[in-house]
Amino acid sequence: MTFSISAHCPRTGEFGIAVSSSSPAVAARCAHARAATGVVATQNITDPTLGPVGLDLLATGLSAADALVRVTASAAFIEYRQLALVDATGGTAAFSGAHTLGLHTTQEGPGVVAAGNLLASLAVPAAMVAAFGAIPNEPLGARLVAALQAGLAAGGEAGPVRSAGMLVVRDVAWPVADLRVDWHETDPIAALADLWTLWAPQMDAYVTRALNPASAPAYGVPGDSPI
């Protein structure tokens, strides 16, 4: 009931994940990323604790493949979980337990991994990775959105998706993009794309406001001041 894409941008150093599901608030459970460390997608009868566990392992310098071995060796009920990891160098790894739901598969590419379950087509993750790779010079958030859109166009889930989200981290201690559509009756991926279009031009300004308010740009609203 979920498809996701996790990735690293070597040009900017950003890591990010985008995810969509028929379940509500999918990104709250499934999307995990940490600056200078990597990404963990944990989905399919989701155990949200596996995200921080995986990130902690990646933070020790383990590769995505080695961190995945450690997680799958120690986690309870791992046969019900689907995982995708990206490490600090862009290495990837993926796992689908024996009880992963419905049609399910994963696809890896340079610095990117997609995973899905209860899919309408096994082509979905491959379509997502191809769409991500087709626009290498676009911002990471735009590439993640394009990948979700391509996954939906390739069939998406067997049923309609209702939520979507994106998480992007870079050289600060908080996510620079944490965008969520927790429930949408018709097209949460399109709604997420609209959120990204709204947020992208403002993202750097909000980082500056946090780091150095004195040099921050104004908001451009009535009564506004630079801080």
C-alpha positions in Angstrom: 0.0 0.0 0.0 3.0 2.3 -0.4 5.6 3.3 -3.0 8.6 5.5 -2.3 11.8 6.8 -3.7 14.9 7.6 -1.6 17.9 9.4 -3.0 21.1 11.4 -2.6 22.2 14.4 -4.7 26.0 14.5 -4.9 25.8 18.0 -6.4 24.2 19.6 -3.3 24.8 17.0 -0.7 21.1 16.7 0.0 19.3 13.5 0.9 15.6 13.0 0.4 12.6 10.7 0.2 9.2 11.0 -1.3 6.4 8.5 -0.6 2.7 7.9 -1.3 0.1 5.5 0.0 -3.5 4.6 0.2 -3.1 5.0 4.0 -3.3 8.4 5.8 -0.2 10.4 6.8 2.2 8.0 5.2 5.3 10.2 5.5 4.9 10.5 9.3 5.6 6.7 9.5 7.8 5.9 6.5 10.1 8.8 5.7 13.4 9.1 7.6 16.4 11.1 6.6 19.4 12.7 8.3 21.9 15.3 7.0 25.3 13.9 6.0 24.1 10.4 6.9 21.4 9.1 4.5 17.8 8.0 4.1 15.7 5.1 5.3 12.3 4.2 4.0 10.4 1.8 6.2 7.1 0.6 4.8 4.6 -2.3 4.4 3.0 -3.0 7.8 5.4 -0.3 8.9 7.6 -0.3 11.9 8.6 3.4 12.2 11.4 2.5 14.7 13.4 1.0 11.9 14.0 4.4 10.4 16.0 5.9 13.3 17.7 2.5 13.8 18.9 2.4 10.2 20.1 6.1 10.3 22.0 5.4 13.5 23.8 2.5 11.8 24.5 4.7 8.7 25.9 7.4 11.0 28.6 5.0 12.2 29.9 4.8 8.6 28.3 1.6 7.6 27.3 1.2 3.9 23.6 0.9 3.1 24.1 -2.8 2.4 25.8 -3.4 5.7 23.3 -1.4 7.6 20.5 -3.3 6.0 22.1 -6.6 7.0 22.3 -5.4 10.6 18.7 -4.1 10.6 17.2 -7.3 9.1 19.2 -9.5 11.5 17.9 -7.8 14.6 14.5 -6.4 13.9 11.4 -8.2 15.1 8.8 -9.3 12.5 11.2 -8.3 9.7 9.4 -10.7 7.3 6.5 -8.1 7.3 8.7 -5.1 6.5 10.0 -3.5 3.3 13.1 -1.2 3.6 15.1 1.0 1.3 18.3 2.7 2.4 20.7 5.3 0.9 24.1 5.9 2.6 26.4 8.9 2.8 28.1 8.1 -0.4 25.0 7.3 -2.4 25.1 3.6 -2.0 21.8 1.9 -1.9 20.2 -1.3 -0.5 16.6 -2.7 -0.4 14.7 -5.5 1.3 11.2 -7.0 1.0 10.2 -9.5 3.6 8.4 -12.7 2.8 5.1 -11.2 4.0 5.3 -8.0 1.9 1.8 -7.3 0.5 0.6 -7.9 -3.0 2.7 -7.1 -6.0 6.0 -5.8 -4.6 9.5 -5.0 -5.9 12.4 -2.6 -5.6 14.7 -0.9 -8.1 18.1 0.6 -7.5 20.1 3.2 -9.5 23.0 5.5 -8.9 22.2 7.2 -5.6 18.6 6.2 -5.7 16.3 3.4 -4.7 12.6 2.9 -5.1 10.3 0.4 -3.4 6.7 -0.5 -3.6 4.1 -2.9 -2.3 0.4 -3.6 -3.3 1.4 -2.2 -6.7 -0.8 -2.2 -9.8 2.3 -3.0 -11.8 5.8 -4.3 -11.1 7.1 -1.5 -13.4 6.3 1.2 -10.9 9.7 1.4 -9.1 11.7 1.2 -12.3 9.6 4.0 -13.7 10.3 6.1 -10.6 14.1 5.6 -10.8 14.1 6.4 -14.6 12.2 9.6 -14.0 14.5 10.6 -11.2 17.6 10.0 -13.4 16.1 11.8 -16.4 16.5 15.3 -14.8 19.8 15.2 -13.0 20.3 19.0 -12.8 16.9 19.8 -11.2 16.6 20.3 -7.5 16.3 17.1 -5.5 12.8 17.9 -4.4 11.7 18.4 -8.0 13.3 15.1 -8.9 11.5 13.3 -6.1 8.1 14.7 -7.1 8.7 13.8 -10.7 9.5 10.2 -9.6 6.3 9.9 -7.6 4.3 11.2 -10.6 6.0 8.7 -12.8 5.2 5.9 -10.4 1.6 6.9 -10.4 1.5 7.1 -14.2 3.0 3.6 -14.4 0.1 2.3 -12.3 0.9 3.3 -8.7 -0.9 1.2 -6.1 -3.6 -1.3 -6.9 -6.0 1.2 -5.3 -6.2 5.0 -5.1 -3.5 6.8 -3.1 -4.6 9.2 -0.4 -1.5 10.6 1.1 2.0 11.7 0.1 5.0 13.4 1.6 8.6 14.5 1.0 11.5 15.0 3.3 14.8 16.7 2.3 17.8 17.3 4.5 21.1 19.0 3.8 23.8 20.9 5.8 21.7 22.0 8.7 20.2 20.1 11.7 16.6 20.2 10.5 14.8 19.2 7.3 14.8 21.9 4.7 11.7 20.5 3.2 9.2 18.5 5.2 6.0 18.6 3.1 3.0 16.4 3.7 -0.4 15.8 2.3 -1.8 13.6 5.0 -5.2 12.9 3.3 -6.5 13.9 -0.1 -9.6 12.4 -1.8 -8.4 12.6 -5.3 -4.7 13.3 -6.0 -2.3 13.7 -3.1 0.7 13.5 -5.4 -0.5 16.5 -7.4 -1.1 18.3 -4.1 2.4 17.5 -3.0 3.7 18.9 -6.3 1.8 22.1 -5.7 3.3 22.3 -2.2 6.8 21.9 -3.6 6.2 24.6 -6.2 5.2 26.9 -3.4 8.0 26.0 -1.0 11.0 25.6 -3.3 11.5 29.4 -4.0 11.3 30.1 -0.2 13.4 27.2 1.1 16.8 28.9 1.3 15.3 32.1 2.8 13.9 30.1 5.7 17.3 28.5 6.3 18.9 32.0 6.3 16.3 33.2 8.8 17.3 30.4 11.2 21.1 30.8 10.8 21.4 34.6 10.5 18.2 36.6 11.0 20.0 39.9 10.5 20.7 39.0 6.8 17.3 37.3 6.2 15.1 38.5 3.4 11.7 40.0 4.2 8.5 37.9 3.9 6.9 40.3 1.5 3.6 40.6 3.5 1.8 43.7 4.9 3.6 44.9 8.1 6.6 42.7 7.3 10.2 43.3 8.5 13.3 41.4 7.6 13.0 39.2 10.8 
